[in-house]
Amino acid sequence: MSVPFVRFSARETIEQVEEGNDLAPKFDDRGLITVVTTDAESGELLMQGYMNAEALQLTISIGEAHYYSRSRQVLWHKGATSGLVQTVRELLVDDDQDCIWLRVSVSGGASCHVGYRSCFYRKVPVGADFARKQTDGQVELEWTETEKVFDPQEVYGNAPNPTVL
């Protein structure tokens, strides 16, 4: 399959970046841009990741999410191994073009390599909720998802865990 070339504009003026029609993404000093990914239908936050220029170009040209793994230092096509492909319904860029928002449909219904639908499956109690539930100052996470969509061992086998401790 031939992938169309995607060219980004040089960042020249604030007006061009904030109010113009040019896609001029601002990658950080490691060549990465933050990506927030939500479900296109429900708006549910699925994951946060990063793209390098190649991942952003592939995402735009193919229409499926590609990311750059900081821990493994590799480009990855989301769902290539698991089948849980994220089809991009909308790609938005923020005002100063240093953050991408993907609105996606997910085949298989999950986006987290741990097996949950969302990578955000635990919450941290804050304020009065924290004071009420914690007696020694220790933060105890609360589960927002308890059922896994898939078994990571069955999907990935003995592949290395993408998370580095």
C-alpha positions in Angstrom: 0.0 0.0 0.0 1.3 3.4 -1.0 1.1 6.0 1.8 0.5 9.6 0.6 3.1 12.0 1.8 2.0 14.5 4.4 3.9 17.8 4.6 3.8 20.0 7.7 4.3 23.8 7.4 7.2 25.6 9.0 6.1 27.6 12.1 6.6 31.2 11.1 4.2 33.5 13.0 1.9 33.3 15.9 -1.0 34.3 13.6 -0.2 31.5 11.2 -0.1 28.9 14.0 -3.1 30.1 16.0 -5.4 31.5 13.3 -4.1 30.2 10.0 -4.9 27.2 7.8 -1.5 25.6 7.9 -0.8 22.5 9.9 2.4 23.4 11.7 2.7 21.1 14.7 5.1 21.9 17.5 7.0 18.8 18.4 9.0 18.9 21.7 12.8 18.7 22.1 12.5 14.9 21.7 10.5 15.3 18.5 7.2 14.3 20.1 3.7 15.8 20.4 1.1 14.9 23.0 -2.0 13.0 21.8 -5.3 12.7 23.7 -7.6 9.9 22.4 -11.3 9.7 23.0 -14.2 7.5 21.8 -15.9 9.3 18.9 -19.4 8.4 20.0 -19.3 8.6 23.8 -16.5 11.1 24.3 -14.9 8.7 26.9 -11.2 9.3 27.4 -9.4 6.2 26.2 -5.7 7.1 26.3 -3.0 9.7 26.2 0.1 9.1 24.2 2.7 10.7 21.9 3.4 10.9 18.2 6.5 11.8 16.3 6.3 13.3 12.9 6.1 9.9 11.2 3.3 8.7 13.4 1.3 11.9 12.8 1.9 11.6 9.0 0.8 8.0 9.0 -2.3 8.7 11.1 -3.4 11.5 8.8 -2.7 9.5 5.6 -4.0 6.1 6.6 -6.8 7.2 9.0 -5.8 4.8 11.8 -4.0 5.8 14.9 -0.2 5.5 15.0 1.8 6.5 18.1 5.4 6.7 19.2 6.3 4.6 22.3 8.6 6.6 24.6 9.4 3.5 26.7 10.2 1.2 23.7 11.3 4.0 21.4 9.4 2.6 18.5 6.6 3.7 16.1 3.5 1.6 16.6 0.2 1.2 14.8 -2.4 0.9 17.5 -4.0 -2.5 17.1 -1.5 -4.1 14.8 -0.8 -6.9 17.3 -4.1 -6.9 19.3 -6.6 -6.2 16.5 -7.9 -3.3 18.6 -7.4 -0.8 15.8 -8.3 2.9 16.4 -10.0 4.3 13.3 -9.8 8.0 13.3 -13.1 9.8 12.9 -11.7 13.3 13.6 -8.2 14.7 14.3 -8.1 18.1 15.9 -5.1 20.2 16.8 -5.1 22.7 19.7 -4.6 26.5 19.4 -0.8 26.6 19.4 -0.6 23.2 17.7 1.4 21.4 20.4 -1.4 18.8 21.2 -3.4 16.4 19.1 -6.9 15.2 19.9 -8.0 12.0 18.2 -11.7 11.0 18.2 -11.7 7.3 17.3 -13.8 4.2 16.9 -12.1 1.2 18.4 -12.5 -2.3 16.9 -12.8 -4.8 19.7 -13.9 -2.1 22.2 -10.6 -1.6 24.2 -7.7 0.7 24.0 -5.6 -0.3 27.0 -2.8 -2.9 26.7 -3.8 -4.1 30.3 -7.1 -5.3 28.9 -9.5 -2.5 30.0 -11.5 -0.3 27.7 -9.7 2.9 28.7 -6.2 3.4 30.0 -7.8 5.5 32.8 -9.4 2.7 34.9 -8.5 4.1 38.3 -9.1 7.4 40.0 -7.4 9.3 42.8 -9.6 10.7 45.6 -9.1 14.4 46.0 -10.1 17.1 48.5 -12.8 16.1 51.0 -13.0 12.6 49.4 -9.3 12.1 50.0 -9.6 13.4 53.6 -12.5 11.1 54.4 -11.0 7.9 52.9 -7.3 8.2 53.8 -6.1 8.2 57.4 -2.4 8.1 57.0 -2.0 10.3 54.0 -1.4 7.3 51.7 -3.2 7.6 48.3 -5.3 4.6 47.5 -6.5 4.4 44.0 -10.2 3.6 43.3 -11.2 1.3 40.4 -13.5 2.8 37.8 -13.4 -0.4 35.6 -13.3 -3.9 37.0 -14.0 -6.0 33.9 -11.3 -6.5 31.3 -12.4 -6.5 27.7 -9.7 -9.0 26.8 -7.0 -11.1 28.4 -3.6 -9.5 27.6 -1.8 -12.8 28.0 -4.0 -14.4 25.3 -3.5 -11.4 22.9 0.2 -10.6 23.5 1.5 -13.8 24.9 5.0 -13.3 26.2 5.7 -10.1 24.3 7.5 -7.5 26.4 5.2 -5.3 28.4 5.2 -1.9 26.8 5.4 -0.2 30.2 8.9 0.4 31.7 9.0 0.7 35.5 
